[in-house]
Amino acid sequence: MTGFERYLALAGIVLLGACDRRPDPAVLANIEAEQRAAADDAGRIECAADATAPLAADCTIERTTDQGGTLLTLRQPDGGFHRLRIARDGRGVIAADGAEVAKVTVVGDNRIEVAIGGARYRLPATVGPVTR
């Protein structure tokens, strides 16, 4: 999501507050879902450079394939990146290289959070039983 899109979303919330009404939580959830979908469509994912930073749709995701399957390269705005491999055994993703272990947590319907090297990434994922 661009800074302008964030500004529009925040302006809408402020305007609702100026009307002395509280925004409907369902409406806010729908707006957030639409923003996540727009970011996903633009190849962006939510990320944070460290465990205490708030998540923002500032990272990009690149998908490539090799003889081992699908690789994801997650790029941070500061130039840092992590490479993950989609696991075929139901674990979600694993670190593709390096000594750092990727910790995967399901955070909602079709979304996981991956923590690796102090960074966190929210990724779209199919959550469910593994079929062979």
Phi, psi and omega in degrees: 000134180283165177300324180295319179295320177298318179301315180298318180296316179293321179298321178297319179293318178298317179297322176297320179293326180293337179277007180060033175236148175273137179295143178291124180304326179293322178294316179298319178298320178294319178298315180297319179296319178296321180293320177297317180297319179295320178294318178300318180296330180273005181077018180254149177229159176285141179205167174214138183291335178213175187295336184262347182284146176289150177286141176213151181281063185251354183256158177247159179232133177240135179249130174225162177234150174218190182297339180269354180124214185263131176251140175245128173251117181258115184253131179268157180299334181277003179100345178290159179204162172226145176248130180236151175247134175289121182281145180265000185253014177093000179282349182096264178226156176227160177297133181277333180203167180086177184265352183281140179264138177270125177260121185252131178229132175284127182244002179165183178298119176060033176218140174232157172245132180246124176251126180207131177058030181088342179270158176230142180226139172256126184234146171290143181203152173271113182259122180165185181294150179278130176251143182243000000 
